[in-house]
Amino acid sequence: MLRTLTPSLVFACIGAVLCACVSNSPRFDRDSYDSSIAPRDAVHAEQTMQGRGLLWGGLIVASTNLDQGSEIEVLAYPLGRDQSPDLDRSPLGRFMVTTNDFLETIDFAPGRLITVAGTLSGTREGEIGNARYVYPILSTAAARIHLWPQGGASRRNSNFNFGLGIGIGL
């Protein structure tokens, strides 16, 4: 009986390991989008970067529905290997996301994490408190916006965990 049970147990373990590797990451193509340029640097190089594909992420500060779509203000953070914003590192400035689609502002609420792939379409002056601020504007389709699950990005999924339990009933 042990010989017939062993192959089944091996296949079950392999299946469990493969399921544990499934990711919740957006997997934007890093060849098509540049994540090495920080939003605060893009403001200074707007003329040379206009129309360039960028991959940014961060913490949502505010979201608004407009007449022709939606707008999201984001406090940018560096992206981790899974393309999630890494809040343990220093912020990289702020940026605005514009889309022609209407987004549910309850889902895109302040404090949620987001990763966005789009093109730099210009800059706009605004205010943070009483200070003047120039926002780079990342234009995108809603399909290029990844809203991370509440409670943070997939940090829980970034570590490998495996467990095996045995229950004995008396």
MIDOVO-365959 format. One line per field, with one value per atom (N, C-alpha, C, O): residue number from 1; atom name; x, y, z. Coordinates in pm, whole numbers, plus 50000, padded with zeros to 5 digits. Atoms other than C-alpha are relative to their C-alpha. Layout:
BEGIN
k <- (NUM;...)
a <- (CA;...)
u <- (X;...)
v <- (Y;...)
w <- (Z;...)
***
This chain:
BEGIN
k <- (1;1;1;1;2;2;2;2;3;3;3;3;4;4;4;4;5;5;5;5;6;6;6;6;7;7;7;7;8;8;8;8;9;9;9;9;10;10;10;10;11;11;11;11;12;12;12;12;13;13;13;13;14;14;14;14;15;15;15;15;16;16;16;16;17;17;17;17;18;18;18;18;19;19;19;19;20;20;20;20;21;21;21;21;22;22;22;22;23;23;23;23;24;24;24;24;25;25;25;25;26;26;26;26;27;27;27;27;28;28;28;28;29;29;29;29;30;30;30;30;31;31;31;31;32;32;32;32;33;33;33;33;34;34;34;34;35;35;35;35;36;36;36;36;37;37;37;37;38;38;38;38;39;39;39;39;40;40;40;40;41;41;41;41;42;42;42;42;43;43;43;43;44;44;44;44;45;45;45;45;46;46;46;46;47;47;47;47;48;48;48;48;49;49;49;49;50;50;50;50;51;51;51;51;52;52;52;52;53;53;53;53;54;54;54;54;55;55;55;55;56;56;56;56;57;57;57;57;58;58;58;58;59;59;59;59;60;60;60;60;61;61;61;61;62;62;62;62;63;63;63;63;64;64;64;64;65;65;65;65;66;66;66;66;67;67;67;67;68;68;68;68;69;69;69;69;70;70;70;70;71;71;71;71;72;72;72;72;73;73;73;73;74;74;74;74;75;75;75;75;76;76;76;76;77;77;77;77;78;78;78;78;79;79;79;79;80;80;80;80;81;81;81;81;82;82;82;82;83;83;83;83;84;84;84;84;85;85;85;85;86;86;86;86;87;87;87;87;88;88;88;88;89;89;89;89;90;90;90;90;91;91;91;91;92;92;92;92;93;93;93;93;94;94;94;94;95;95;95;95;96;96;96;96;97;97;97;97;98;98;98;98;99;99;99;99;100;100;100;100;101;101;101;101;102;102;102;102;103;103;103;103;104;104;104;104;105;105;105;105;106;106;106;106;107;107;107;107;108;108;108;108;109;109;109;109;110;110;110;110;111;111;111;111;112;112;112;112;113;113;113;113;114;114;114;114;115;115;115;115;116;116;116;116;117;117;117;117;118;118;118;118;119;119;119;119;120;120;120;120;121;121;121;121;122;122;122;122;123;123;123;123;124;124;124;124;125;125;125;125;126;126;126;126;127;127;127;127;128;128;128;128;129;129;129;129;130;130;130;130;131;131;131;131;132;132;132;132;133;133;133;133;134;134;134;134;135;135;135;135;136;136;136;136;137;137;137;137;138;138;138;138;139;139;139;139;140;140;140;140;141;141;141;141;142;142;142;142;143;143;143;143;144;144;144;144;145;145;145;145;146;146;146;146;147;147;147;147;148;148;148;148;149;149;149;149;150;150;150;150;151;151;151;151;152;152;152;152;153;153;153;153;154;154;154;154;155;155;155;155;156;156;156;156;157;157;157;157;158;158;158;158;159;159;159;159;160;160;160;160;161;161;161;161;162;162;162;162;163;163;163;163;164;164;164;164;165;165;165;165;166;166;166;166;167;167;167;167;168;168;168;168;169;169;169;169;170;170;170;170)
a <- (N;CA;C;O;N;CA;C;O;N;CA;C;O;N;CA;C;O;N;CA;C;O;N;CA;C;O;N;CA;C;O;N;CA;C;O;N;CA;C;O;N;CA;C;O;N;CA;C;O;N;CA;C;O;N;CA;C;O;N;CA;C;O;N;CA;C;O;N;CA;C;O;N;CA;C;O;N;CA;C;O;N;CA;C;O;N;CA;C;O;N;CA;C;O;N;CA;C;O;N;CA;C;O;N;CA;C;O;N;CA;C;O;N;CA;C;O;N;CA;C;O;N;CA;C;O;N;CA;C;O;N;CA;C;O;N;CA;C;O;N;CA;C;O;N;CA;C;O;N;CA;C;O;N;CA;C;O;N;CA;C;O;N;CA;C;O;N;CA;C;O;N;CA;C;O;N;CA;C;O;N;CA;C;O;N;CA;C;O;N;CA;C;O;N;CA;C;O;N;CA;C;O;N;CA;C;O;N;CA;C;O;N;CA;C;O;N;CA;C;O;N;CA;C;O;N;CA;C;O;N;CA;C;O;N;CA;C;O;N;CA;C;O;N;CA;C;O;N;CA;C;O;N;CA;C;O;N;CA;C;O;N;CA;C;O;N;CA;C;O;N;CA;C;O;N;CA;C;O;N;CA;C;O;N;CA;C;O;N;CA;C;O;N;CA;C;O;N;CA;C;O;N;CA;C;O;N;CA;C;O;N;CA;C;O;N;CA;C;O;N;CA;C;O;N;CA;C;O;N;CA;C;O;N;CA;C;O;N;CA;C;O;N;CA;C;O;N;CA;C;O;N;CA;C;O;N;CA;C;O;N;CA;C;O;N;CA;C;O;N;CA;C;O;N;CA;C;O;N;CA;C;O;N;CA;C;O;N;CA;C;O;N;CA;C;O;N;CA;C;O;N;CA;C;O;N;CA;C;O;N;CA;C;O;N;CA;C;O;N;CA;C;O;N;CA;C;O;N;CA;C;O;N;CA;C;O;N;CA;C;O;N;CA;C;O;N;CA;C;O;N;CA;C;O;N;CA;C;O;N;CA;C;O;N;CA;C;O;N;CA;C;O;N;CA;C;O;N;CA;C;O;N;CA;C;O;N;CA;C;O;N;CA;C;O;N;CA;C;O;N;CA;C;O;N;CA;C;O;N;CA;C;O;N;CA;C;O;N;CA;C;O;N;CA;C;O;N;CA;C;O;N;CA;C;O;N;CA;C;O;N;CA;C;O;N;CA;C;O;N;CA;C;O;N;CA;C;O;N;CA;C;O;N;CA;C;O;N;CA;C;O;N;CA;C;O;N;CA;C;O;N;CA;C;O;N;CA;C;O;N;CA;C;O;N;CA;C;O;N;CA;C;O;N;CA;C;O;N;CA;C;O;N;CA;C;O;N;CA;C;O;N;CA;C;O;N;CA;C;O;N;CA;C;O;N;CA;C;O;N;CA;C;O;N;CA;C;O;N;CA;C;O;N;CA;C;O;N;CA;C;O;N;CA;C;O;N;CA;C;O;N;CA;C;O;N;CA;C;O;N;CA;C;O;N;CA;C;O;N;CA;C;O;N;CA;C;O;N;CA;C;O;N;CA;C;O;N;CA;C;O;N;CA;C;O;N;CA;C;O;N;CA;C;O;N;CA;C;O;N;CA;C;O;N;CA;C;O;N;CA;C;O;N;CA;C;O;N;CA;C;O;N;CA;C;O;N;CA;C;O;N;CA;C;O)
u <- (50081;50000;50086;50047;49913;50289;50049;50064;49950;50414;49893;49927;50105;50077;49964;49917;50030;50034;50109;50078;49888;50378;49988;50003;50014;50325;49884;49896;50113;49988;50037;50000;49957;50140;50097;50090;49904;50423;49928;49958;50075;50180;49916;49902;50078;49962;50089;50049;49906;50265;50044;50054;49960;50376;49887;49911;50115;50025;49986;49956;50010;50021;50106;50079;49891;50358;49970;49993;50031;50247;49887;49891;50110;49925;50050;49999;49946;50127;50076;50096;49922;50325;49913;49966;50089;50018;50005;50001;49981;50052;49880;49802;50105;49812;50059;49997;49930;50058;49942;49891;50054;49952;50083;50028;49908;50256;49994;49972;49985;50285;50135;50231;49876;50552;50102;50083;49898;50863;50076;50141;49935;50997;49921;49978;50085;50702;49984;49950;50019;50692;50123;50181;49882;50974;49961;49878;50029;50963;50120;50118;49878;51309;49993;50073;50015;51192;49898;49784;50090;51040;49907;49946;50092;50732;50058;50036;49944;50920;50106;50127;49901;51193;49932;49984;50072;50940;49950;49938;50046;50814;50108;50077;49889;51157;50039;50099;49965;51195;49875;49874;50130;50836;50012;49953;49992;50930;50061;50015;49935;51157;49928;49948;50066;50936;49854;49791;50142;50594;49972;50043;50038;50421;50074;50045;49921;50666;49917;49843;50069;50527;50067;50187;49947;50569;49921;49802;50062;50495;50028;50141;49988;50430;49897;49798;50096;50254;50012;50107;49995;50174;49870;49789;50112;49914;49901;49939;50100;49589;49975;49950;50028;49544;49855;49787;50137;49215;49961;50047;50051;48994;49873;49794;50113;48737;49946;50023;50062;48489;49975;49924;50015;48484;49893;49832;50097;48258;50037;49950;49954;48470;50093;50186;49914;48628;50029;49949;49961;48813;50143;50222;49866;49122;50037;49955;49952;49331;50131;50222;49874;49597;50070;50010;49924;49872;50131;50202;49869;50166;50086;50061;49922;50430;50102;50162;49896;50654;50069;50011;49932;50917;49921;49854;50069;50779;50092;50212;49926;50885;50006;49959;49988;50961;49865;49852;50134;50591;49919;49799;50058;50518;49903;49821;50081;50350;50080;50202;49931;50431;50064;50001;49925;50696;49995;50074;50020;50579;50111;50115;49886;50893;50111;50206;49899;51095;49945;49826;50039;51085;49909;49929;50087;50809;50079;50185;49934;50899;49927;49950;50079;50661;49857;49818;50140;50300;49977;50051;50041;50131;49850;49785;50142;49784;49982;50060;50040;49623;49869;49776;50125;49360;49958;50042;50054;49136;49866;49795;50128;48839;49886;49769;50101;48656;49962;50043;50043;48452;50037;50001;49958;48603;49916;49877;50077;48416;50091;50186;49913;48563;50001;50095;49999;48466;50110;50181;49893;48698;50137;50233;49874;48970;50010;50037;50005;48952;50141;50235;49871;49235;50052;49978;49936;49481;50017;50093;49984;49445;50129;50173;49879;49754;49961;49865;50030;49764;50130;50231;49890;50001;49937;49833;50058;49945;50103;50218;49918;50088;49930;49811;50060;50032;50106;50225;49907;50188;49995;49889;49992;50306;49935;49979;50074;50061;50018;49957;49977;50185;50011;50031;49996;50187;49886;49827;50103;49941;50037;50081;49976;49982;49882;49766;50101;49794;50056;50160;49954;49828;49993;49904;50001;49917;49999;50100;50015;49786;50004;49925;49983;49899;50118;50147;49881;50205;49962;49878;50017;50214;50074;50184;49938;50290;49971;49861;50019;50340;49991;50086;50027;50188;50030;49984;49997;50296;49868;49814;50128;49985;50027;50085;49986;49982;49863;49770;50126;49707;49998;50098;50008;49582;49859;49763;50130;49298;49979;50076;50028;49126;50061;50093;49943;49259;50147;50203;49859;49610;50019;50126;49994;49529;49979;49880;50015;49587;49978;50066;50034;49413;50031;49974;49957;49576;49892;49817;50100;49361;50016;50127;49992;49275;50089;50095;49906;49526;50140;50230;49866;49820;50015;49924;49968;49986;50019;49990;49989;50063;50123;50189;49886;50330;49985;50082;50024;50165;50036;50077;49973;50214;50145;50185;49864;50574;50094;50201;49918;50711;49947;49827;50040;50706;49959;50036;50049;50496;49949;49882;50048;50428;49968;50047;50036;50248;49944;49886;50051;50158;49943;50012;50061;49916;49951;49911;50049;49821;49903;49938;50097;49508;49979;49967;50021;49463;49878;49876;50120;49121;49997;50027;50008;49077;49859;49833)
v <- (49880;50000;50126;50227;49883;50238;50040;50159;49969;50210;50070;50156;49934;50312;50137;50224;49873;50594;50104;50222;49907;50749;50085;50207;49913;50864;50100;50215;49908;51013;50114;50229;49898;51196;50098;50218;49915;51330;50097;50216;49914;51465;50102;50216;49907;51620;50112;50228;49899;51797;50095;50216;49915;51925;50097;50215;49914;52059;50110;50224;49900;52235;50108;50226;49903;52399;50092;50213;49917;52519;50097;50211;49909;52665;50111;50223;49899;52848;50107;50217;49905;53020;50094;50187;49913;53181;50139;50156;49863;53557;50087;50056;49901;53850;50123;50230;49887;54074;50034;49946;49960;54275;49955;49932;50043;54173;50088;50039;49911;54481;49972;49941;50028;54436;50111;50225;49900;54612;50050;50154;49953;54635;50113;50197;49898;54853;50124;50231;49891;55071;50019;49922;49965;55249;50034;50123;49969;55244;50064;50087;49944;55393;50152;50208;49855;55756;50030;49984;49962;55900;50112;50194;49892;56125;50140;50227;49865;56424;50032;50149;49978;56377;50019;50093;49988;56343;50143;50187;49861;56695;50086;50171;49919;56840;49961;50041;50046;56633;49979;49895;50020;56668;50004;49920;49985;56783;49877;49837;50117;56485;49869;49769;50124;56231;49991;49887;50000;56328;49883;49861;50116;56018;49873;49767;50118;55780;49910;49958;50097;55461;49990;49965;50002;55469;49904;49883;50091;55225;50055;50052;49940;55391;49939;49881;50047;55297;50078;50153;49932;55423;49992;49901;49992;55520;50104;50218;49905;55681;50107;50078;49885;56029;50044;50076;49960;56115;49947;49923;50037;56006;50079;50104;49914;56209;49955;49924;50022;56139;50136;50228;49876;56411;49981;49875;50011;56483;49890;49820;50092;56266;49891;49853;50105;56002;50020;50076;49993;55981;50047;50041;49952;56123;49950;49951;50052;55975;50070;50076;49943;56156;49892;49829;50110;55917;50053;50130;49977;55949;49880;49767;50107;55748;49939;50007;50076;55479;49911;49875;50094;55259;49869;49830;50127;54933;49884;49887;50122;54595;49907;49940;50098;54287;49955;49921;50039;54203;50118;50106;49877;54557;50067;50148;49933;54656;50116;50109;49888;54990;49955;49887;50038;54944;50117;50210;49891;55164;50009;50104;49996;55079;50090;50119;49912;55303;50142;50164;49859;55681;50031;49974;49960;55841;50069;50127;49946;55958;50121;50158;49888;56252;49956;49845;50029;56266;50005;50069;49993;56210;49985;49938;50014;56221;49894;49884;50098;55938;50049;50081;49966;56026;49884;49820;50106;55778;50045;50121;49965;55813;49918;49949;50084;55545;50057;50123;49960;55617;49889;49773;50095;55447;50021;50134;49989;55374;50058;49994;49932;55622;49932;49953;50077;55397;49895;49872;50099;55129;50067;50014;49927;55384;50106;50223;49910;55536;50034;49958;49965;55718;49886;49825;50104;55475;49868;49783;50124;55200;50009;50117;50008;55086;49973;49901;50008;55110;49992;50050;50000;55029;50034;49980;49946;55208;49999;50038;49991;55171;50097;50083;49901;55465;50085;50053;49910;55749;50138;50184;49866;56085;50095;50106;49912;56336;50148;50233;49860;56655;50019;49924;49965;56834;50096;50155;49906;57039;50053;49978;49941;57280;49974;49975;50019;57211;50043;50108;49966;57251;49878;49795;50097;57026;50086;50145;49904;57214;50139;50171;49866;57571;50011;50119;49999;57473;49969;49883;50025;57488;49871;49847;50126;57152;49976;50005;50034;57041;49848;49776;50144;56699;49954;50017;50063;56481;49925;49871;50066;56337;49874;49878;50130;55968;49963;49937;50035;55893;49850;49791;50144;55538;49954;50030;50067;55302;49930;49892;50064;55150;49860;49811;50135;54809;50000;49894;49992;54934;50051;50098;49961;55013;49876;49804;50114;54749;50053;50116;49961;54815;49880;49772;50109;54607;49971;50061;50033;54422;50087;50129;49922;54614;49927;49804;50060;54560;49996;49942;49993;54619;49914;49844;50077;54464;49856;49817;50144;54098;49964;49865;50031;54111;49862;49789;50132;53808;49891;49782;50101;53625;50000;49913;49991;53730;49902;49872;50099;53483;49862;49845;50137;53111;49938;49937;50068;52930;49863;49847;50134;52561;49936;49946;50066;52368;49862;49836;50135;52009;49967;49979;50030;51906;49857;49799;50134;51576;50008;50058;50000;51535;49858;49763;50131;51250;50012;50093;49997;51187;49880;49768;50110;50980;49977;49889)
w <- (50000;50000;50000;49942;49993;50072;49862;49834;50135;49711;49915;49834;50080;49563;50058;49986;49936;49813;49971;49960;50017;49754;49873;49883;50117;49389;50014;49971;49981;49479;50093;50070;49905;49773;49935;49961;50070;49555;49907;49907;50091;49293;50076;50032;49918;49562;50054;50056;49949;49711;49890;49913;50114;49369;49966;49942;50028;49305;50103;50069;49894;49642;49986;50005;50018;49575;49883;49891;50117;49231;50030;49985;49963;49372;50091;50085;49909;49639;49924;49976;50078;49363;49918;49857;50076;49202;50061;50182;49954;49222;49969;49878;50022;49244;49932;49934;50060;49057;49863;49794;50128;48752;49880;49772;50106;48543;49875;49764;50114;48325;49937;50007;50073;48058;50026;49984;49966;48187;49878;49884;50122;47831;49934;49864;50060;47727;50087;50038;49906;48039;50086;50135;49923;48219;50144;50166;49860;48599;50070;50191;49940;48651;50019;50093;49989;48616;50110;50103;49891;48934;49952;49869;50040;48899;50020;49935;49979;49048;49896;49864;50106;48784;49864;49780;50127;48500;49979;49865;50011;48574;49936;49852;50051;48496;49857;49786;50134;48178;49915;49825;50068;48053;49849;49781;50145;47702;49932;49826;50061;47633;50032;49963;49959;47809;49957;49976;50039;47669;49907;49809;50080;47527;50037;49980;49959;47696;50091;50176;49915;47853;50136;50145;49864;48230;50087;50066;49903;48511;50139;50187;49868;48846;50093;50048;49903;49164;50129;50149;49872;49507;50076;50056;49908;49761;49947;49920;50050;49643;50106;50222;49914;49790;49982;50079;50030;49616;49863;49777;50132;49326;49974;50065;50037;49136;49865;49774;50131;48857;49937;50002;50076;48591;49893;49884;50109;48293;49901;49850;50103;48065;50054;49983;49948;48290;50147;50222;49859;48619;50014;49920;49968;48784;50139;50231;49872;49065;50034;49952;49950;49271;50080;50167;49940;49381;50059;49995;49940;49622;49958;50001;50062;49434;50095;50178;49930;49584;49900;49797;50090;49422;49993;50089;50017;49284;50039;50014;49966;49420;49880;49772;50108;49212;49947;49830;50043;49203;49947;49926;50053;49076;50098;50058;49898;49403;50059;50066;49936;49570;50131;50212;49879;49841;50098;50088;49905;50129;50104;50182;49908;50327;49948;50021;50059;50091;49994;50019;50003;50049;49881;49774;50110;49836;49888;49912;50119;49484;49942;49827;50050;49454;49976;50013;50030;49339;49850;49776;50140;49007;49991;50084;50029;48855;49893;49799;50102;48662;49941;50014;50066;48404;49911;49847;50085;48228;49945;50010;50061;47993;50060;50036;49937;48191;50137;50202;49867;48502;50097;50077;49898;48805;50125;50155;49876;49126;50108;50152;49904;49372;50137;50214;49875;49665;49993;50091;50017;49524;49998;50054;50012;49445;50109;50083;49884;49793;50050;50027;49940;49972;50089;50165;49921;50127;49927;49973;50078;49863;49918;49881;50082;49671;49855;49826;50142;49293;49921;49960;50097;49006;49865;49828;50123;48675;49888;49908;50122;48324;49906;49879;50090;48091;49935;49940;50068;47897;50065;50109;49946;48021;49900;49786;50091;47874;50032;49967;49967;48039;50149;50225;49858;48372;50030;49939;49957;48572;50138;50225;49868;48860;50090;50048;49899;49178;50134;50141;49866;49551;50090;50080;49890;49839;50126;50163;49891;50138;49940;49851;50055;50071;49905;49854;50086;49867;49855;49828;50144;49487;49964;50014;50040;49325;49853;49805;50141;48964;49989;50021;50014;48894;49857;49762;50132;48602;49982;50078;50028;48434;49920;49812;50065;48344;49943;50019;50065;48089;49974;49933;50011;48077;49972;49988;50007;48001;50134;50199;49870;48305;50007;50115;50002;48195;50040;50069;49963;48275;50142;50179;49860;48636;50084;50068;49909;48900;50141;50200;49864;49230;50090;50073;49912;49503;50104;50141;49898;49757;50124;50157;49877;50072;50099;50102;49906;50347;49944;50008;50057;50115;49877;49835;50119;49817;50039;50153;49977;49789;50082;50054;49914;50058;50063;50083;49940;50213;49902;49943;50101;49883;49954;49877;50050;49832;50069;50017;49931;50085;49969;49946;50025;50027;50133;50229;49881;50283;49962;49860;50024;50302;50134;50228;49874;50569;49973;49868;50008;50628;50136;50238;49870;50897;50006;49905;49975;51045;50118;50225;49892;51252;50052;49975;49938;51495;50090;50183;49919;51638;50095;50053;49902;51953;50043;50125)
***
